[in-house]
Amino acid sequence: MYVIVVYDTAAKRNPKVLKLCRKYLHHIQRSVFEGRLSEAQLVKFRHEMASLIDHGYDHVTIYTFPPGTAPQRVLLGTGPGEPETIL
């Protein structure tokens, strides 16, 4: 499925959250990531993210789009470079 993740976390947790997001998704803009994940990968990602953040302070939004319903993306202004290769 197609996934978009947006986060706003405390500065001291940002590096760990950034590293986790880069492990699974393409870095689009500051705290925005997107990419395709299997259901199992999404479950693992959510579990790892939940263990990193402070649920009373941090904010992470995960948008999911079922297979075959990938969203269209429209960029206004200067867009990001090409996505990094994720292995």
N, CA, C and O atoms as CSV, one atom per row, in Angstrom:
chain,resi,resn,atom,element,x,y,z
A,1,MET,N,N,0.831,-1.173,0.000
A,1,MET,CA,C,0.000,0.000,0.000
A,1,MET,C,C,0.876,1.237,0.000
A,1,MET,O,O,2.040,1.191,0.397
A,2,TYR,N,N,0.309,2.330,-0.444
A,2,TYR,CA,C,1.030,3.599,-0.494
A,2,TYR,C,C,0.848,4.297,0.847
A,2,TYR,O,O,-0.257,4.332,1.390
A,3,VAL,N,N,1.942,4.856,1.384
A,3,VAL,CA,C,1.928,5.440,2.724
A,3,VAL,C,C,2.564,6.827,2.690
A,3,VAL,O,O,3.582,7.033,2.029
A,4,ILE,N,N,1.965,7.767,3.399
A,4,ILE,CA,C,2.554,9.086,3.631
A,4,ILE,C,C,2.647,9.264,5.141
A,4,ILE,O,O,1.673,9.042,5.862
A,5,VAL,N,N,3.826,9.667,5.616
A,5,VAL,CA,C,4.046,9.889,7.046
A,5,VAL,C,C,4.481,11.333,7.256
A,5,VAL,O,O,5.369,11.836,6.567
A,6,VAL,N,N,3.845,11.985,8.211
A,6,VAL,CA,C,4.176,13.360,8.583
A,6,VAL,C,C,4.373,13.355,10.095
A,6,VAL,O,O,3.544,12.820,10.831
A,7,TYR,N,N,5.472,13.953,10.559
A,7,TYR,CA,C,5.687,13.957,12.004
A,7,TYR,C,C,6.131,15.314,12.523
A,7,TYR,O,O,6.696,16.133,11.798
A,8,ASP,N,N,5.853,15.520,13.808
A,8,ASP,CA,C,6.307,16.690,14.550
A,8,ASP,C,C,6.685,16.170,15.930
A,8,ASP,O,O,5.814,15.908,16.759
A,9,THR,N,N,7.981,16.021,16.178
A,9,THR,CA,C,8.459,15.447,17.433
A,9,THR,C,C,9.427,16.399,18.114
A,9,THR,O,O,9.904,17.361,17.513
A,10,ALA,N,N,9.705,16.114,19.373
A,10,ALA,CA,C,10.678,16.908,20.118
A,10,ALA,C,C,12.037,16.817,19.434
A,10,ALA,O,O,12.392,15.778,18.878
A,11,ALA,N,N,12.790,17.909,19.478
A,11,ALA,CA,C,14.084,17.982,18.788
A,11,ALA,C,C,15.008,16.837,19.175
A,11,ALA,O,O,15.746,16.332,18.328
A,12,LYS,N,N,14.984,16.422,20.425
A,12,LYS,CA,C,15.898,15.358,20.854
A,12,LYS,C,C,15.528,13.997,20.252
A,12,LYS,O,O,16.380,13.111,20.185
A,13,ARG,N,N,14.288,13.814,19.818
A,13,ARG,CA,C,13.876,12.553,19.192
A,13,ARG,C,C,13.914,12.613,17.668
A,13,ARG,O,O,13.838,11.574,17.012
A,14,ASN,N,N,14.029,13.796,17.099
A,14,ASN,CA,C,14.020,13.939,15.639
A,14,ASN,C,C,15.011,13.035,14.921
A,14,ASN,O,O,14.628,12.396,13.940
A,15,PRO,N,N,16.282,12.946,15.361
A,15,PRO,CA,C,17.227,12.095,14.620
A,15,PRO,C,C,16.800,10.629,14.556
A,15,PRO,O,O,16.966,9.984,13.520
A,16,LYS,N,N,16.257,10.101,15.640
A,16,LYS,CA,C,15.830,8.697,15.644
A,16,LYS,C,C,14.593,8.490,14.777
A,16,LYS,O,O,14.487,7.491,14.064
A,17,VAL,N,N,13.663,9.430,14.840
A,17,VAL,CA,C,12.453,9.339,14.021
A,17,VAL,C,C,12.817,9.469,12.541
A,17,VAL,O,O,12.300,8.727,11.705
A,18,LEU,N,N,13.700,10.406,12.221
A,18,LEU,CA,C,14.171,10.588,10.846
A,18,LEU,C,C,14.824,9.312,10.322
A,18,LEU,O,O,14.546,8.884,9.202
A,19,LYS,N,N,15.686,8.710,11.127
A,19,LYS,CA,C,16.380,7.478,10.723
A,19,LYS,C,C,15.385,6.345,10.467
A,19,LYS,O,O,15.520,5.603,9.494
A,20,LEU,N,N,14.396,6.216,11.335
A,20,LEU,CA,C,13.390,5.171,11.154
A,20,LEU,C,C,12.601,5.398,9.868
A,20,LEU,O,O,12.392,4.462,9.095
A,21,CYS,N,N,12.165,6.623,9.636
A,21,CYS,CA,C,11.401,6.921,8.421
A,21,CYS,C,C,12.229,6.657,7.169
A,21,CYS,O,O,11.715,6.113,6.191
A,22,ARG,N,N,13.503,7.036,7.188
A,22,ARG,CA,C,14.374,6.796,6.027
A,22,ARG,C,C,14.600,5.311,5.778
A,22,ARG,O,O,14.860,4.905,4.646
A,23,LYS,N,N,14.504,4.507,6.816
A,23,LYS,CA,C,14.671,3.054,6.692
A,23,LYS,C,C,13.556,2.448,5.826
A,23,LYS,O,O,13.780,1.467,5.117
A,24,TYR,N,N,12.366,3.035,5.891
A,24,TYR,CA,C,11.208,2.465,5.211
A,24,TYR,C,C,10.701,3.266,4.009
A,24,TYR,O,O,10.118,2.690,3.091
A,25,LEU,N,N,10.915,4.591,4.002
A,25,LEU,CA,C,10.238,5.454,3.037
A,25,LEU,C,C,11.185,6.454,2.389
A,25,LEU,O,O,12.340,6.577,2.796
A,26,HIS,N,N,10.697,7.166,1.383
A,26,HIS,CA,C,11.460,8.208,0.691
A,26,HIS,C,C,11.247,9.543,1.397
A,26,HIS,O,O,10.116,9.916,1.710
A,27,HIS,N,N,12.331,10.250,1.641
A,27,HIS,CA,C,12.277,11.554,2.310
A,27,HIS,C,C,11.850,12.594,1.276
A,27,HIS,O,O,12.547,12.803,0.283
A,28,ILE,N,N,10.725,13.235,1.499
A,28,ILE,CA,C,10.164,14.179,0.541
A,28,ILE,C,C,10.455,15.615,0.941
A,28,ILE,O,O,10.907,16.411,0.118
A,29,GLN,N,N,10.202,15.948,2.187
A,29,GLN,CA,C,10.374,17.330,2.637
A,29,GLN,C,C,10.416,17.326,4.162
A,29,GLN,O,O,9.509,16.797,4.804
A,30,ARG,N,N,11.438,17.899,4.736
A,30,ARG,CA,C,11.609,17.989,6.199
A,30,ARG,C,C,11.050,16.778,6.922
A,30,ARG,O,O,11.727,15.753,6.993
A,31,SER,N,N,9.875,16.854,7.446
A,31,SER,CA,C,9.316,15.739,8.218
A,31,SER,C,C,8.199,15.023,7.462
A,31,SER,O,O,7.220,14.581,8.065
A,32,VAL,N,N,8.347,14.910,6.149
A,32,VAL,CA,C,7.353,14.240,5.309
A,32,VAL,C,C,8.040,13.128,4.521
A,32,VAL,O,O,9.081,13.340,3.899
A,33,PHE,N,N,7.439,11.939,4.560
A,33,PHE,CA,C,7.976,10.769,3.870
A,33,PHE,C,C,6.846,10.081,3.126
A,33,PHE,O,O,5.681,10.183,3.510
A,34,GLU,N,N,7.206,9.372,2.044
A,34,GLU,CA,C,6.199,8.618,1.305
A,34,GLU,C,C,6.836,7.393,0.690
A,34,GLU,O,O,8.054,7.325,0.525
A,35,GLY,N,N,5.997,6.420,0.352
A,35,GLY,CA,C,6.488,5.213,-0.298
A,35,GLY,C,C,5.482,4.084,-0.198
A,35,GLY,O,O,4.373,4.252,0.309
A,36,ARG,N,N,5.895,2.936,-0.691
A,36,ARG,CA,C,5.041,1.746,-0.672
A,36,ARG,C,C,5.562,0.774,0.384
A,36,ARG,O,O,6.758,0.492,0.455
A,37,LEU,N,N,4.642,0.271,1.199
A,37,LEU,CA,C,4.969,-0.707,2.226
A,37,LEU,C,C,3.974,-1.853,2.150
A,37,LEU,O,O,2.807,-1.658,1.807
A,38,SER,N,N,4.446,-3.046,2.472
A,38,SER,CA,C,3.521,-4.167,2.617
A,38,SER,C,C,2.789,-3.992,3.949
A,38,SER,O,O,3.184,-3.171,4.777
A,39,GLU,N,N,1.747,-4.750,4.145
A,39,GLU,CA,C,1.009,-4.679,5.414
A,39,GLU,C,C,1.936,-5.022,6.581
A,39,GLU,O,O,1.884,-4.376,7.628
A,40,ALA,N,N,2.779,-6.036,6.403
A,40,ALA,CA,C,3.715,-6.435,7.461
A,40,ALA,C,C,4.730,-5.332,7.756
A,40,ALA,O,O,5.048,-5.076,8.918
A,41,GLN,N,N,5.238,-4.682,6.716
A,41,GLN,CA,C,6.180,-3.582,6.919
A,41,GLN,C,C,5.517,-2.422,7.656
A,41,GLN,O,O,6.131,-1.804,8.525
A,42,LEU,N,N,4.268,-2.128,7.311
A,42,LEU,CA,C,3.550,-1.042,7.968
A,42,LEU,C,C,3.345,-1.345,9.451
A,42,LEU,O,O,3.521,-0.465,10.294
A,43,VAL,N,N,2.979,-2.570,9.767
A,43,VAL,CA,C,2.797,-2.963,11.166
A,43,VAL,C,C,4.109,-2.810,11.924
A,43,VAL,O,O,4.123,-2.290,13.039
A,44,LYS,N,N,5.208,-3.257,11.328
A,44,LYS,CA,C,6.522,-3.152,11.966
A,44,LYS,C,C,6.923,-1.682,12.136
A,44,LYS,O,O,7.413,-1.289,13.194
A,45,PHE,N,N,6.714,-0.880,11.097
A,45,PHE,CA,C,7.030,0.548,11.156
A,45,PHE,C,C,6.251,1.220,12.285
A,45,PHE,O,O,6.827,1.962,13.081
A,46,ARG,N,N,4.949,0.965,12.359
A,46,ARG,CA,C,4.115,1.575,13.400
A,46,ARG,C,C,4.582,1.171,14.791
A,46,ARG,O,O,4.619,1.999,15.701
A,47,HIS,N,N,4.934,-0.086,14.956
A,47,HIS,CA,C,5.419,-0.570,16.252
A,47,HIS,C,C,6.729,0.122,16.630
A,47,HIS,O,O,6.892,0.570,17.766
A,48,GLU,N,N,7.657,0.209,15.683
A,48,GLU,CA,C,8.937,0.867,15.943
A,48,GLU,C,C,8.733,2.349,16.253
A,48,GLU,O,O,9.364,2.886,17.163
A,49,MET,N,N,7.860,3.006,15.502
A,49,MET,CA,C,7.600,4.425,15.728
A,49,MET,C,C,6.971,4.637,17.105
A,49,MET,O,O,7.352,5.556,17.830
A,50,ALA,N,N,6.019,3.796,17.458
A,50,ALA,CA,C,5.347,3.928,18.753
A,50,ALA,C,C,6.323,3.805,19.915
A,50,ALA,O,O,6.132,4.421,20.964
A,51,SER,N,N,7.374,3.004,19.723
A,51,SER,CA,C,8.359,2.835,20.795
A,51,SER,C,C,9.334,4.011,20.880
A,51,SER,O,O,10.005,4.177,21.898
A,52,LEU,N,N,9.423,4.827,19.833
A,52,LEU,CA,C,10.355,5.962,19.807
A,52,LEU,C,C,9.766,7.255,20.355
A,52,LEU,O,O,10.477,8.054,20.965
A,53,ILE,N,N,8.488,7.461,20.142
A,53,ILE,CA,C,7.912,8.778,20.429
A,53,ILE,C,C,7.342,8.869,21.846
A,53,ILE,O,O,7.098,7.859,22.504
A,54,ASP,N,N,7.141,10.094,22.287
A,54,ASP,CA,C,6.443,10.398,23.534
A,54,ASP,C,C,4.991,10.662,23.142
A,54,ASP,O,O,4.684,11.687,22.533
A,55,HIS,N,N,4.112,9.749,23.489
A,55,HIS,CA,C,2.719,9.829,23.046
A,55,HIS,C,C,1.972,11.029,23.622
A,55,HIS,O,O,0.907,11.390,23.122
A,56,GLY,N,N,2.509,11.638,24.650
A,56,GLY,CA,C,1.879,12.809,25.229
A,56,GLY,C,C,2.369,14.119,24.644
A,56,GLY,O,O,1.800,15.176,24.917
A,57,TYR,N,N,3.436,14.057,23.829
A,57,TYR,CA,C,4.026,15.284,23.287
A,57,TYR,C,C,4.153,15.261,21.766
A,57,TYR,O,O,3.800,16.234,21.100
A,58,ASP,N,N,4.650,14.169,21.221
A,58,ASP,CA,C,4.936,14.067,19.786
A,58,ASP,C,C,3.671,13.781,18.984
A,58,ASP,O,O,2.655,13.339,19.519
A,59,HIS,N,N,3.769,14.048,17.680
A,59,HIS,CA,C,2.640,13.845,16.773
A,59,HIS,C,C,3.145,13.184,15.491
A,59,HIS,O,O,4.032,13.712,14.820
A,60,VAL,N,N,2.580,12.034,15.160
A,60,VAL,CA,C,2.910,11.335,13.915
A,60,VAL,C,C,1.595,10.982,13.230
A,60,VAL,O,O,0.719,10.367,13.838
A,61,THR,N,N,1.457,11.373,11.963
A,61,THR,CA,C,0.273,11.031,11.182
A,61,THR,C,C,0.700,10.109,10.055
A,61,THR,O,O,1.646,10.405,9.324
A,62,ILE,N,N,-0.001,8.988,9.915
A,62,ILE,CA,C,0.278,8.019,8.857
A,62,ILE,C,C,-0.972,7.921,7.983
A,62,ILE,O,O,-2.030,7.487,8.439
A,63,TYR,N,N,-0.834,8.331,6.724
A,63,TYR,CA,C,-1.919,8.202,5.750
A,63,TYR,C,C,-1.658,6.933,4.949
A,63,TYR,O,O,-0.551,6.739,4.448
A,64,THR,N,N,-2.658,6.069,4.819
A,64,THR,CA,C,-2.502,4.845,4.034
A,64,THR,C,C,-3.526,4.830,2.902
A,64,THR,O,O,-4.662,5.278,3.054
A,65,PHE,N,N,-3.085,4.303,1.768
A,65,PHE,CA,C,-3.924,4.195,0.581
A,65,PHE,C,C,-3.853,2.753,0.105
A,65,PHE,O,O,-2.771,2.281,-0.242
A,66,PRO,N,N,-4.977,2.035,0.079
A,66,PRO,CA,C,-4.979,0.637,-0.328
A,66,PRO,C,C,-4.401,0.451,-1.733
A,66,PRO,O,O,-4.404,1.383,-2.537
A,67,PRO,N,N,-3.906,-0.750,-2.024
A,67,PRO,CA,C,-3.365,-1.027,-3.361
A,67,PRO,C,C,-4.369,-0.660,-4.452
A,67,PRO,O,O,-5.570,-0.895,-4.319
A,68,GLY,N,N,-3.857,-0.089,-5.517
A,68,GLY,CA,C,-4.700,0.292,-6.639
A,68,GLY,C,C,-5.342,1.661,-6.492
A,68,GLY,O,O,-6.062,2.108,-7.385
A,69,THR,N,N,-5.088,2.329,-5.376
A,69,THR,CA,C,-5.674,3.648,-5.157
A,69,THR,C,C,-4.603,4.679,-4.808
A,69,THR,O,O,-4.844,5.582,-4.006
A,70,ALA,N,N,-3.432,4.546,-5.403
A,70,ALA,CA,C,-2.338,5.482,-5.115
A,70,ALA,C,C,-2.771,6.909,-5.432
A,70,ALA,O,O,-3.384,7.165,-6.468
A,71,PRO,N,N,-2.452,7.821,-4.547
A,71,PRO,CA,C,-2.859,9.210,-4.761
A,71,PRO,C,C,-2.034,9.890,-5.839
A,71,PRO,O,O,-0.935,9.445,-6.170
A,72,GLN,N,N,-2.564,10.952,-6.373
A,72,GLN,CA,C,-1.789,11.790,-7.283
A,72,GLN,C,C,-1.174,12.894,-6.452
A,72,GLN,O,O,-1.800,13.404,-5.523
A,73,ARG,N,N,0.060,13.266,-6.786
A,73,ARG,CA,C,0.747,14.312,-6.043
A,73,ARG,C,C,0.957,15.503,-6.954
A,73,ARG,O,O,1.479,15.360,-8.059
A,74,VAL,N,N,0.558,16.665,-6.500
A,74,VAL,CA,C,0.749,17.907,-7.236
A,74,VAL,C,C,1.715,18.768,-6.439
A,74,VAL,O,O,1.470,19.049,-5.265
A,75,LEU,N,N,2.814,19.191,-7.065
A,75,LEU,CA,C,3.803,20.042,-6.411
A,75,LEU,C,C,3.650,21.463,-6.908
A,75,LEU,O,O,3.553,21.698,-8.112
A,76,LEU,N,N,3.629,22.398,-5.998
A,76,LEU,CA,C,3.602,23.812,-6.340
A,76,LEU,C,C,4.892,24.426,-5.817
A,76,LEU,O,O,5.261,24.197,-4.665
A,77,GLY,N,N,5.572,25.189,-6.631
A,77,GLY,CA,C,6.846,25.768,-6.207
A,77,GLY,C,C,7.978,24.792,-6.440
A,77,GLY,O,O,7.862,23.866,-7.243
A,78,THR,N,N,9.071,25.005,-5.734
A,78,THR,CA,C,10.250,24.165,-5.883
A,78,THR,C,C,9.993,22.815,-5.250
A,78,THR,O,O,9.677,22.732,-4.064
A,79,GLY,N,N,10.126,21.754,-6.033
A,79,GLY,CA,C,9.895,20.408,-5.533
A,79,GLY,C,C,11.167,19.763,-5.039
A,79,GLY,O,O,12.256,20.304,-5.226
A,80,PRO,N,N,11.039,18.608,-4.409
A,80,PRO,CA,C,12.207,17.886,-3.921
A,80,PRO,C,C,12.990,17.274,-5.071
A,80,PRO,O,O,12.495,17.182,-6.195
A,81,GLY,N,N,14.217,16.857,-4.780
A,81,GLY,CA,C,15.016,16.144,-5.772
A,81,GLY,C,C,14.470,14.743,-5.952
A,81,GLY,O,O,13.407,14.406,-5.430
A,82,GLU,N,N,15.189,13.942,-6.682
A,82,GLU,CA,C,14.771,12.561,-6.894
A,82,GLU,C,C,14.822,11.797,-5.575
A,82,GLU,O,O,15.700,12.054,-4.752
A,83,PRO,N,N,13.893,10.858,-5.357
A,83,PRO,CA,C,13.922,10.058,-4.132
A,83,PRO,C,C,15.219,9.262,-4.033
A,83,PRO,O,O,15.780,8.836,-5.043
A,84,GLU,N,N,15.681,9.073,-2.817
A,84,GLU,CA,C,16.875,8.275,-2.590
A,84,GLU,C,C,16.525,6.816,-2.808
A,84,GLU,O,O,15.373,6.421,-2.633
A,85,THR,N,N,17.501,6.019,-3.185
A,85,THR,CA,C,17.291,4.591,-3.326
A,85,THR,C,C,17.242,3.976,-1.937
A,85,THR,O,O,18.142,4.192,-1.125
A,86,ILE,N,N,16.199,3.215,-1.665
A,86,ILE,CA,C,16.067,2.547,-0.375
A,86,ILE,C,C,16.216,1.058,-0.614
A,86,ILE,O,O,15.523,0.473,-1.446
A,87,LEU,N,N,17.111,0.469,0.113
A,87,LEU,CA,C,17.353,-0.965,-0.031
A,87,LEU,C,C,16.612,-1.734,1.022
A,87,LEU,O,O,16.694,-2.962,1.063
